[in-house]
């Protein structure tokens, strides 16, 4: 009898509500949100740099807005992580069934804090925290604010339908499952490299910070089938006391069961972790990471996230949408940063942490590095470090390769000539310096930038006429990455057909070089280098004059590429007069005259050509090759690229067209908020006319929206 009473008391202690108030708070009002399902909230989360790794890195997309699903955190190929509620035997596995729908009160690069009521009077604070590249946490703070007691069962689960999950064991000592799964190297856009160390076999844990009451694994056609696992349908609506407690074998889902009884006024805290690693590493490492995540001080990390934003301009936005886009843009760029690895001693970025694909993982490219313009306001030192990757790996002759990062410089030689990147280096360095005021960084960047432009003067001006052409692998140097109406004139729509960009004096590269010279001049002046000021002033003036003399068409009043052989607007009998977005770059580079700028604005605001609903397209809408359909990555002949529209915005402001610039920014904002409100993603490119698109998601350079908003609101 005594033994039985002791046992009952022990079981009650296990399930007794926690009386400590562990609600996670964000005291900075600027960072506090009230984001509902249809607000423009970016909801991808990745671990902080200090706890991230290059391989087997897992980031998660939070879906809190799909009404017929539970709140779910999805990592590419690693499955869905969610928690199903059962309250007084009622299964609440759909957001639409909640008494109060989830509202996100804070969103950081690695953390989301939301509040909701799964049942009337039952308040839940659910915090999702990507603790490391391997471990992600769902933390619950639950309070019964009602007048009745609640019997609650929580079911944390990992779901991967009809796939490769295999339960290894149930580990009672650690309160959870160990299981494995397989991931293919096949990826959207470009596959992961087979010989570069990417894992495909993974070990997983699903653990609780408190003893669990049951566990189970099974097969299911869909996550909805889990309902029938935890709810027996009968006239009596029998309560399912336990899961099947399967300890090995294949499964589509694994789940734990945690029972809680809450009287009115009582509170309870519980935490679940999903951990993952390359199966070639020791299980002990995975366990250590999981337990570190289970014991992490959530308030401490929330406070660190708030502190991260202490340096960003505190703008008084006119709308909450702008503030959400602003915070989301900073979250996007921050979560793409990884610590030093391989052949670089500096932090670097990837294009996206979720999804991950080969071409977007592991190496920086100068046009993606324009993302450092906004990032400098969040972490100027880290932005400097990213630019130092280029300086560290620059060749002796001044070449900055197309890509730089942990595998070293990647030059992709073509016809025996190395491939470089579109030059945005000195501009980016100057913008970072304008925030950091670090003259040592400016000096390092200036020296590297001088070497790079001298390399381009030698290697990208074959006829030495002062105008520039792309290298033989121009298809990637010129940022088109695919078929282009001008450079592939003779390719009949083939992405890798004949590329003539190295046979033309090109407007975009010439304007970009002029822009670099302009910022080298500013840097030289800031550094007290009078000889440098003279050199880069003279060179800028010369390139600007050549562009205006040869690339401006006085008939169309627009800028075009020209044939290298005779500086005409035709090449092998075909016209080069196609109105691309690059025709506005002379305003961005401060090359155009006031009269030319006036004519360009007329083209820009023509609704039949460039003035489209969601931004300025890469080619005029009245061009026969214009397409507003974004059916994949790298489309240039129509889609809107926010970085390039930002350059259009800057160019307009350079010439005093602030009102038109504001209208361009409104179009960019509309493109971004339309997507964020429906699918909560940023995208590589946007359709100028439609809401449906298929381009890479969560793309780093959309962080330029933060810089756009700073420019709009700064005094």
C-alpha positions in Angstrom: 0.0 0.0 0.0 2.8 2.4 1.0 4.7 1.5 -2.2 1.6 2.2 -4.3 1.1 5.6 -2.7 4.8 6.5 -3.2 4.5 5.4 -6.9 1.4 7.6 -7.4 3.1 10.6 -5.8 6.1 10.1 -8.0 4.0 9.9 -11.1 2.1 13.1 -10.1 5.4 14.9 -9.6 6.4 14.0 -13.1 3.3 15.5 -14.6 2.9 18.3 -12.1 2.6 21.8 -13.7 5.7 24.0 -13.5 4.9 27.1 -11.5 7.8 29.2 -12.8 6.9 31.9 -15.3 9.3 31.3 -18.2 7.5 33.4 -20.8 10.1 34.7 -23.3 9.8 38.4 -23.7 11.1 40.9 -26.2 11.3 44.3 -24.6 12.4 46.3 -27.6 9.2 47.7 -29.0 10.7 48.2 -32.5 11.2 44.5 -32.8 7.8 43.4 -31.3 5.4 42.2 -34.0 1.8 41.3 -34.3 2.1 39.2 -37.4 -1.0 37.3 -38.4 -1.2 34.7 -41.2 -1.6 37.2 -44.0 1.0 39.6 -42.9 4.3 40.0 -44.9 6.4 38.0 -42.5 9.5 36.2 -43.7 9.5 32.8 -41.9 12.8 31.0 -42.5 15.1 30.4 -39.6 18.8 29.3 -39.5 21.3 28.9 -36.7 23.6 31.7 -35.7 27.0 31.9 -37.3 28.7 30.8 -34.0 26.8 27.6 -33.9 26.7 26.8 -37.7 28.6 24.5 -39.9 29.1 24.2 -43.6 28.0 20.6 -44.1 24.8 19.0 -42.8 23.5 22.4 -42.0 19.7 22.5 -41.4 17.5 25.6 -41.7 13.7 25.6 -41.3 10.7 27.2 -42.9 7.9 28.0 -40.5 4.3 27.5 -41.7 2.0 29.1 -39.2 -0.5 30.3 -41.9 -2.0 27.2 -43.6 -5.3 26.7 -42.0 -5.7 22.9 -42.5 -2.3 22.0 -41.2 -0.6 22.2 -37.8 2.1 24.8 -37.1 5.0 23.1 -39.0 8.7 23.7 -39.4 10.1 22.2 -42.6 13.7 21.6 -43.6 14.5 20.6 -47.2 14.6 16.8 -47.5 14.8 16.5 -43.7 11.0 16.3 -43.0 8.4 18.3 -41.1 8.8 19.0 -37.4 5.5 19.8 -35.6 3.6 19.3 -32.4 0.0 18.0 -32.4 -2.3 19.0 -29.5 -5.0 16.8 -27.9 -7.0 18.6 -25.2 -9.6 16.7 -23.2 -9.5 14.0 -25.9 -10.1 16.5 -28.7 -7.5 16.4 -31.4 -6.4 19.9 -32.6 -4.2 19.2 -35.5 -5.3 22.1 -37.7 -4.7 25.8 -37.2 -8.2 26.5 -38.3 -9.5 24.6 -35.2 -7.6 26.8 -32.7 -9.6 29.1 -30.5 -7.1 31.9 -31.3 -4.9 31.6 -34.3 -1.1 32.0 -34.1 0.3 35.5 -33.9 4.0 36.0 -34.3 5.2 38.5 -31.7 8.9 38.4 -32.6 11.0 37.1 -35.5 14.8 36.9 -35.6 17.3 35.2 -37.9 17.2 32.0 -35.8 14.1 32.3 -33.7 10.3 32.9 -33.9 8.0 33.5 -30.9 4.3 33.1 -31.4 1.2 33.0 -29.2 -2.1 31.3 -29.7 -4.9 29.4 -27.9 -5.4 25.9 -29.1 -8.5 25.8 -27.0 -10.5 28.6 -25.3 -8.7 29.8 -22.2 -5.6 27.7 -22.9 -2.8 30.1 -23.8 0.4 28.8 -25.5 3.6 30.6 -26.2 5.4 28.5 -28.8 9.0 29.5 -29.5 10.9 27.9 -32.4 14.7 28.2 -32.1 17.3 26.9 -34.5 20.0 26.4 -31.8 22.7 25.0 -34.2 23.1 23.6 -37.7 22.1 20.3 -36.1 19.5 21.1 -33.5 16.1 22.9 -33.6 13.9 23.4 -30.6 10.2 23.9 -30.1 9.6 25.4 -26.6 6.2 25.6 -25.0 5.0 27.9 -22.2 1.4 26.9 -21.5 -1.1 28.5 -19.1 -4.6 27.6 -18.2 -6.5 30.9 -18.0 -9.9 29.2 -18.1 -12.2 27.9 -15.4 -11.9 24.2 -16.1 -9.0 21.8 -15.8 -7.4 20.6 -19.0 -6.0 17.2 -19.8 -3.4 17.8 -22.5 -1.4 15.4 -24.6 1.4 16.9 -26.8 2.7 14.9 -29.7 6.0 16.2 -31.1 6.6 14.5 -34.4 8.9 14.3 -37.4 7.1 13.4 -40.7 8.7 12.3 -44.0 6.1 10.5 -46.2 7.0 7.4 -48.2 10.7 8.0 -47.8 13.8 6.6 -46.0 13.2 7.1 -42.3 14.2 4.1 -40.2 13.9 3.9 -36.4 17.1 2.7 -34.8 15.9 2.7 -31.2 13.8 4.3 -28.5 16.2 5.8 -25.9 14.4 6.0 -22.6 17.4 7.4 -20.9 17.3 10.5 -23.2 13.5 10.6 -23.6 13.3 10.1 -27.3 13.9 8.4 -30.6 17.0 7.8 -32.6 16.3 7.3 -36.3 18.0 7.7 -39.7 17.1 9.1 -43.1 18.6 9.6 -46.5 18.8 12.7 -48.6 19.5 12.9 -52.4 22.2 15.2 -53.8 19.7 16.1 -56.5 18.6 19.7 -56.0 16.5 22.4 -57.6 18.6 24.4 -60.1 21.9 22.6 -59.5 22.8 19.5 -57.7 25.1 19.3 -54.7 28.6 18.2 -55.7 29.2 14.5 -55.3 33.0 14.9 -54.6 32.8 17.8 -52.2 31.9 16.0 -48.9 28.1 16.6 -48.8 26.5 13.9 -46.7 23.4 11.9 -47.8 23.0 9.5 -44.8 21.8 11.2 -41.6 21.3 10.3 -38.0 18.4 12.0 -36.1 17.1 12.4 -32.6 13.7 13.5 -31.4 13.9 14.2 -27.7 12.0 15.9 -24.8 13.5 17.8 -21.9 11.1 15.9 -19.6 10.2 12.2 -19.3 7.6 11.2 -21.9 4.5 9.1 -21.5 4.7 7.2 -24.7 6.3 7.0 -28.1 5.4 5.7 -31.5 6.4 5.3 -35.1 4.3 4.2 -38.1 3.6 4.7 -41.8 1.1 7.2 -43.1 0.0 8.5 -46.5 -0.2 12.0 -45.1 0.4 13.9 -41.9 -3.4 14.1 -41.5 -3.4 10.3 -40.9 -1.8 10.9 -37.6 -5.2 11.9 -36.4 -6.3 8.3 -36.5 -3.2 7.2 -34.6 -4.1 9.3 -31.6 -7.9 9.3 -31.9 -10.0 6.1 -32.1 -13.2 6.7 -33.9 -16.0 5.0 -32.0 -19.4 5.8 -30.5 -17.6 6.4 -27.2 -14.7 8.4 -28.7 -12.3 6.3 -26.8 -9.2 8.1 -25.6 -5.9 6.7 -27.0 -3.7 6.3 -23.9 -0.5 5.4 -25.6 1.2 5.2 -29.0 2.4 1.9 -30.5 5.9 2.2 -28.9 7.6 0.8 -31.9 11.4 0.7 -31.3 12.8 -0.2 -34.7 12.0 -0.4 -38.4 10.9 1.8 -41.3 8.4 4.7 -40.6 6.9 7.8 -42.2 6.7 9.5 -38.8 8.1 9.2 -35.3 6.4 10.8 -32.4 6.6 11.3 -28.6 3.7 11.7 -26.2 3.8 14.1 -23.3 0.8 14.2 -20.9 0.0 17.3 -18.9 -2.8 18.1 -16.5 -3.5 21.8 -15.9 -5.8 23.2 -13.3 -7.2 26.8 -13.7 -4.3 29.3 -13.2 -1.6 26.7 -13.6 1.4 26.8 -16.0 3.6 24.3 -17.6 6.9 24.4 -19.6 8.1 21.7 -21.9 10.7 21.6 -24.8 11.3 19.2 -27.7 14.4 19.1 -29.9 15.0 17.6 -33.3 18.7 17.0 -33.9 20.4 15.8 -37.1 24.0 15.0 -38.2 26.0 13.3 -40.9 25.8 9.6 -39.9 29.6 9.3 -40.3 30.1 11.2 -37.1 29.9 9.9 -33.6 26.4 9.6 -32.0 27.9 11.2 -28.8 28.4 14.5 -30.7 24.7 14.5 -31.7 23.6 13.8 -28.2 25.7 16.6 -26.8 24.3 19.1 -29.3 20.8 18.0 -28.6 21.2 18.3 -24.8 22.8 21.7 -25.2 19.7 22.8 -27.2 17.4 21.3 -24.6 19.0 23.2 -21.8 19.6 26.5 -23.7 18.5 29.7 -22.0 15.8 30.9 -24.4 15.6 34.3 -22.9 19.3 34.8 -23.2 19.2 34.1 -26.9 16.1 36.2 -27.4 18.0 39.1 -25.7 21.1 38.5 -27.9 18.8 38.7 -31.0 17.4 42.0 -29.8 20.9 43.2 -29.2 21.9 42.2 -32.8 19.5 44.8 -34.1 20.8 47.6 -31.9 22.7 49.3 -34.7 20.0 49.3 -37.4 18.3 52.6 -38.1 15.1 52.9 -36.1 12.9 54.1 -38.8 9.4 55.5 -38.1 7.6 53.6 -40.8 4.4 54.7 -42.3 3.0 51.1 -42.3 3.5 47.9 -40.4 4.2 46.1 -43.7 7.3 48.2 -44.2 8.6 47.3 -40.8 8.0 43.6 -41.3 9.8 43.7 -44.6 12.6 45.6 -43.1 13.1 43.2 -40.2 12.7 40.2 -42.6 15.3 41.5 -45.0 17.9 41.8 -42.2 16.9 38.3 -41.0 17.4 36.9 -44.5 20.9 38.3 -45.0 22.1 37.4 -41.4 20.9 33.8 -41.7 22.9 33.3 -44.9 26.2 34.0 -43.1 28.5 31.1 -42.2 31.7 31.1 -40.1 35.2 30.7 -41.7 35.6 27.3 -43.3 38.0 25.6 -45.7 40.2 28.0 -47.6 38.9 31.2 -46.1 39.6 32.7 -42.7 36.7 35.1 -42.9 32.9 34.6 -42.5 31.2 34.2 -45.9 27.6 33.8 -47.1 25.6 31.2 -49.1 22.7 32.3 -51.3 20.2 30.4 -49.1 20.3 28.1 -46.1 16.9 26.5 -47.0 16.7 25.4 -49.7 20.3 24.4 -50.3 21.5 23.8 -53.9 25.0 23.3 -55.4 25.4 26.6 -57.2 24.1 28.6 -54.3 26.2 27.0 -51.6 29.6 27.9 -50.5 30.8 30.7 -52.7 30.3 34.4 -52.9 29.8 36.3 -56.1 30.2 40.1 -56.3 26.7 40.8 -57.5 25.3 38.8 -54.5 27.6 40.7 -52.3 25.6 43.9 -52.9 23.6 42.3 -50.0 26.4 43.6 -47.8 25.0 47.2 -48.3 22.1 46.5 -45.9 24.0 43.9 -43.8 26.5 46.6 -42.8 23.8 48.3 -40.7 23.2 45.1 -38.8 26.8 43.9 -38.4 29.4 46.0 -40.1 32.4 43.9 -39.0 30.8 40.8 -40.5 30.1 42.6 -43.7 33.7 43.7 -43.9 34.8 40.1 -43.3 32.7 38.9 -46.2 34.4 41.4 -48.5 37.8 40.3 -47.2 37.2 36.9 -48.7 37.7 38.5 -52.1 40.8 40.3 -50.9 42.3 37.2 -49.3 41.8 35.1 -52.5 42.6 37.8 -55.1 45.2 36.8 -57.6 48.5 38.6 -58.0 47.5 40.1 -61.3 44.4 41.6 -59.7 41.9 39.1 -60.9 38.9 38.5 -58.5 37.4 35.2 -59.7 33.8 34.6 -60.4 33.3 32.9 -57.1 35.2 32.9 -53.8 34.7 31.0 -50.6 35.7 27.9 -48.6 36.8 26.0 -51.7 39.0 28.9 -52.8 38.7 31.0 -56.0 36.7 29.5 -58.8 37.6 31.0 -62.2 35.8 28.6 -64.6 38.3 29.0 -67.5 36.8 29.3 -70.9 38.8 29.4 -74.1 41.9 29.6 -71.8 40.6 32.8 -70.1 39.6 32.9 -66.4 36.1 34.1 -65.6 35.6 37.1 -63.3 32.5 38.6 -61.8 30.6 41.8 -62.6 32.4 44.5 -60.7 30.5 45.8 -57.7 33.5 45.6 -55.4 34.6 49.2 -54.7 31.0 50.4 -54.5 30.1 47.7 -51.9 33.3 48.5 -49.9 32.5 52.2 -49.8 28.9 51.6 -48.6 30.2 49.4 -45.8 32.8 52.0 -44.9 30.0 54.6 -44.8 28.5 52.7 -41.9 31.6 51.3 -40.1 33.9 54.2 -40.6 36.8 51.7 -40.5 39.6 53.3 -42.5 41.8 50.2 -42.3 39.1 48.3 -44.1 38.6 51.1 -46.6 42.4 51.0 -47.3 42.5 47.3 -47.8 39.4 47.4 -50.1 40.8 50.4 -52.0 44.1 48.6 -52.7 42.3 45.4 -53.9 39.8 47.5 -55.9 42.6 49.3 -57.7 44.3 46.0 -58.7 41.0 44.6 -59.9 40.1 47.6 -62.1 43.6 47.5 -63.6 43.1 43.8 -64.3 39.8 44.7 -66.1 41.5 47.5 -68.1 44.0 45.0 -69.4 41.9 41.9 -69.8 38.4 43.2 -70.6 39.3 45.8 -73.2 40.8 43.8 -76.0 41.0 46.7 -78.4 42.1 49.2 -75.7 39.5 51.8 -76.8 38.4 52.5 -73.2 35.1 50.6 -73.4 34.8 47.1 -72.0 33.6 43.6 -73.1 32.7 40.5 -71.1 35.0 37.5 -71.1 34.4 34.4 -73.3 32.3 32.9 -70.5 30.2 36.0 -70.5 27.0 34.1 -69.8 27.9 34.1 -66.1 30.1 37.1 -66.0 27.3 39.4 -67.2 24.9 38.0 -64.5 22.4 36.7 -67.1 23.2 33.0 -66.5 21.0 32.0 -69.4 19.7 33.0 -72.8 19.7 36.7 -73.4 18.0 38.6 -76.2 21.3 40.5 -77.1 24.2 38.3 -76.1 22.7 35.1 -77.6 21.4 36.7 -80.8 22.5 33.6 -82.8 21.5 30.9 -80.3 17.8 30.6 -81.0 16.8 30.5 -77.3 19.5 28.1 -76.2 20.9 28.8 -72.7 24.4 27.7 -73.7 24.5 28.6 -77.4 26.8 31.1 -79.0 27.5 34.0 -76.7 28.7 37.2 -78.4 29.2 39.3 -75.2 33.0 39.2 -75.6 32.6 40.5 -79.2 30.8 43.7 -78.2 31.6 46.8 -76.3 29.0 46.3 -73.6 27.1 49.0 -71.8 26.6 47.2 -68.5 30.3 46.4 -67.8 31.4 49.8 -69.1 28.9 51.5 -66.7 29.9 49.2 -63.8 33.6 50.0 -64.3 32.8 53.7 -64.4 30.9 53.2 -61.1 33.9 51.5 -59.6 36.1 54.3 -60.7 33.8 56.8 -59.1 34.0 55.0 -55.7 37.7 54.5 -56.0 37.9 58.3 -56.4 35.8 58.8 -53.2 38.0 56.2 -51.4 41.2 57.8 -52.5 39.9 61.2 -51.3 38.9 59.8 -47.9 42.4 58.2 -47.6 44.2 61.4 -48.5 45.6 60.0 -51.8 45.6 63.0 -54.1 47.3 61.0 -56.9 44.6 58.4 -56.7 41.9 61.1 -56.8 43.4 62.5 -60.0 43.8 59.1 -61.6 40.3 57.8 -61.0 38.6 61.2 -61.8 40.3 61.3 -65.2 39.5 57.6 -65.9 35.9 58.0 -64.9 35.5 61.1 -67.1 37.0 59.2 -70.1 34.8 56.1 -69.7 31.7 58.3 -69.2 32.5 60.3 -72.4 33.0 57.1 -74.4 29.7 55.7 -73.2 27.8 58.9 -74.0 29.5 59.2 -77.4 29.2 55.6 -78.7 26.4 53.9 -76.7 23.8 56.6 -76.6 21.4 56.5 -79.6 20.3 60.0 -80.4 17.4 58.6 -82.4 15.9 56.3 -79.8 17.3 58.4 -76.9 18.4 55.2 -75.1 21.7 53.4 -74.4 22.7 50.2 -76.1 25.6 47.8 -76.6 27.8 48.4 -79.6 29.8 46.2 -81.9 33.5 46.2 -81.0 34.6 46.3 -84.6 33.0 49.6 -85.6 31.0 50.9 -82.5 27.8 50.5 -84.4 24.4 49.3 -83.1 24.5 46.2 -85.3 26.4 42.9 -85.3 26.7 40.6 -88.3 23.6 42.2 -89.8 21.5 42.0 -86.7 20.4 45.0 -84.6 21.7 45.5 -81.0 19.1 48.0 -80.3 17.1 46.1 -77.7 15.8 48.0 -74.7 17.2 46.3 -71.6 17.2 47.5 -68.0 20.9 48.1 -68.3 20.0 51.2 -70.4 19.3 52.9 -67.1 22.7 52.1 -65.5 24.4 55.3 -66.8 22.1 57.1 -64.3 23.2 54.8 -61.5 26.9 55.3 -62.5 26.4 59.1 -62.8 27.5 58.9 -66.4 24.4 60.3 -68.2 23.9 64.0 -68.8 20.9 65.7 -67.3 19.3 65.8 -70.8 19.9 62.0 -71.3 18.5 61.3 -67.9 15.4 63.2 -68.8 14.9 61.0 -71.8 15.6 57.8 -69.9 12.8 58.7 -67.4 10.4 58.9 -70.3 11.3 55.3 -71.3 11.1 54.1 -67.7 7.6 55.5 -67.0 6.1 54.1 -70.3 3.6 51.5 -69.2 4.0 49.7 -72.5 7.7 49.1 -71.9 9.3 49.3 -68.4 6.6 50.7 -66.1 5.0 47.4 -64.9 3.0 46.5 -61.8 5.7 44.7 -59.8 8.8 46.6 -60.9 11.1 47.4 -63.7 11.6 44.3 -65.9 15.0 43.4 -67.3 13.7 44.0 -70.9 11.0 46.3 -72.2 7.5 44.7 -72.3 7.1 45.7 -75.9 10.2 43.7 -77.0 9.1 40.5 -78.9 11.2 38.4 -76.5 9.7 39.8 -73.3 8.3 37.2 -71.0 6.6 37.9 -67.6 6.6 34.2 -66.7 9.2 33.2 -64.1 9.4 29.5 -64.6 12.8 28.9 -63.0 16.0 30.6 -62.0 18.2 33.0 -63.9 15.5 34.5 -66.3 16.6 37.9 -67.6 14.2 38.7 -70.5 11.4 40.1 -68.4 11.6 39.2 -64.7 12.2 41.8 -62.0 15.5 41.5 -60.1 15.4 43.6 -56.9 19.1 44.4 -57.0 18.8 45.9 -60.5 15.7 47.8 -59.7 17.5 49.2 -56.7 20.2 50.5 -59.1 17.4 52.1 -61.1 16.1 53.6 -57.9 19.5 55.0 -57.0 20.1 56.4 -60.5 16.8 58.3 -60.4 17.8 59.9 -57.0 21.2 60.8 -58.4 19.5 63.0 -60.9 16.8 64.4 -58.6 13.9 62.3 -59.7 12.9 61.4 -56.2 9.2 61.1 -56.8 9.7 58.6 -59.7 12.3 56.8 -57.5 9.6 56.5 -54.8 7.2 55.0 -57.3 9.8 52.4 -58.3 10.3 51.5 -54.6 6.5 51.2 -54.2 6.5 48.6 -57.1 9.4 46.7 -55.5 7.6 46.7 -52.1 4.4 45.5 -53.8 6.2 42.6 -55.4 7.8 41.6 -52.1 4.7 42.0 -49.8 2.5 40.2 -52.3 4.7 37.2 -52.0 5.4 37.4 -48.3 1.7 37.8 -47.5 0.8 34.6 -49.3 3.8 32.2 -49.1 6.2 34.1 -46.7 9.2 33.7 -49.0 11.6 36.1 -50.6 12.5 35.1 -54.1 15.5 35.4 -56.5 13.4 37.2 -59.1 9.7 38.3 -59.5 7.2 38.4 -62.3 6.6 42.0 -63.4 3.0 41.3 -64.1 1.8 38.2 -62.2 1.7 36.7 -58.7 2.6 33.2 -59.7 6.3 32.4 -60.2 8.9 29.6 -59.8 12.3 31.0 -58.9 14.7 30.1 -56.1 13.3 31.0 -52.7 14.9 32.8 -49.7 17.5 34.4 -51.9 20.1 36.5 -50.1 20.0 39.6 -52.3 16.4 40.4 -51.5 17.9 41.9 -48.3 18.4 45.0 -50.5 14.9 45.9 -49.4 16.3 47.0 -46.0 18.7 49.4 -47.8 15.9 50.6 -50.0 13.9 51.5 -46.9 16.8 53.2 -45.2 17.4 55.3 -48.3 13.8 56.2 -48.5 13.5 57.3 -44.9 16.9 58.7 -44.1 17.1 62.5 -43.8 
